Amino acid sequence: MTGRPAVAVTGLGVRCAAGASPEELWESLVRCRSATGLHAFDDEGTVVYPASAMTAFDPAGSLAPKEMRRMDRSVQLAVCAAVDAVADAGGLHVGPGRRAVVTGTGYGGVISQENGIGQPDVLYAPRLMNNAGAYWISARLGITGPSLTVSTACASGTHAVGEAMQMIRAGCADVVVAGGHDSPLTPTTALAFGRAGAMVTACEDPASASRPFDVGRQGFVLAEGAAFLVLERLDLARARGARVHATLTGYGRTSDAFHLTAPHPDGSGARACMEQALADAGSTADAVTHVNAHGTGTELNDLAEAQAISALFGPRAVPVTAPKAVTGHGLGLAGALEAVITALSVREGLAPPTAHLTRLDPRCELDMVVGEPRKIPDGPVISNSFAFGGHNACVVFDSPHGCGT
């Protein structure tokens, strides 16, 4: 589209069970190396479900003890991932007022909330705040421009990335640190999703518990982590000789307005969101080379998304990947994590395979990538997020080759 600056992805940072860096995450995806294992959600071991937990995460290497005491675990993950993304970008090369941050989270400080019930300390309230991640990232990185938080359940991370792109286009900032974080591995959260029938609670092989679009799926696997991208005006990135992983070209957001926890069964909201994102990118469905699916592994969401993809692109017309088979479902993290994955797919020219897909649900007429990564040509790649509350968000990435400034 003319008349607005192009947006580059110059930095990527990840902290999740599938990888403590973008490189580790990518290796897990292309090798179908699951991050899921049995996890005890309580100290007594009475709530034990498959989950993707960051058992090796140690924030002490990046955060001072005083800072750690003031942060929920999800915020610790967020700050570490954001700092990693900025390091990958080679720094923030504009003044503090031209920098911005947008974070997405679904559950905020839920660990601190559960741990503090009945015995809150003086730091209890600040640890609970959904916007705590945005504050701490702003403070750490010297960001005095816009500092915002989006909370749209499982679409939070994608909305954060899309809104960050819009800030750059509108001239509100030149560089934005955008992403998502959640650490919802608490007994109450697990029991709530488990009893609702949305989450896997028992599986003979925990590593393969997350099975999007497979006839044997039983629900999603809860995960924790953080993922951030540094978005920058492409002309500024090129002027300083920055490495550009991909360009961010389109953003769509719609609402099903149908049901609090179920998607519209005909997938119309999801389809409209993808169409909006492609129109924003100045592209069309027939140009898309790959779809990064929301793919939770719940029957209602899988079927609605499959119908939306088939209706827009044609049955089995575009390669589809569902990364949650490896990463689990990080709720507010998920969209940002998959934005990182999509940017890596564009950079590498590969669609990673979908793990644990042994028999595609025949109602899902999709060309799923399985077994090995599949080469994809330069062209728009779309990443989907569809959330409780009927919140839909999609972003489009493309190669920087030939993109104007």
Secondary structure, 3 states (H helix, E strand, C coil): CCCCCCEEEEEEEEEECCECCHHHHHHHHHCCCCCCEEEECCCCCCCEEEEECCCCCCHHHCCCHHHHHCCCHHHHHHHHHHHHHHHHHCCCCCCHHHEEEEEECCCCCHHHHHHHCCCCCCCHHHHHCCCHHHHHHHHHHCCCCCEEEECCHHHHHHHHHHHHHHHHHHCCCCEEEEEEEECCCCHHHHHHHHHCCCECCCCCCHHHCCCCCECCCCCECEECEEEEEEEEEHHHHHHCCCCCCEEEEEEEEEECCCCCCCCCCCCHHHHHHHHHHHHHCCCCHHHCCEEECCCCCCHHHHHHHHHHHHHHHCCCCCEEECCHHHHCECHHHHHHHHHHHHHHHHHHCEECCCCCCCCECCCCCCEECCCCCEECCCCCEEEEEECHHHEEEEEEEECCCCCCC
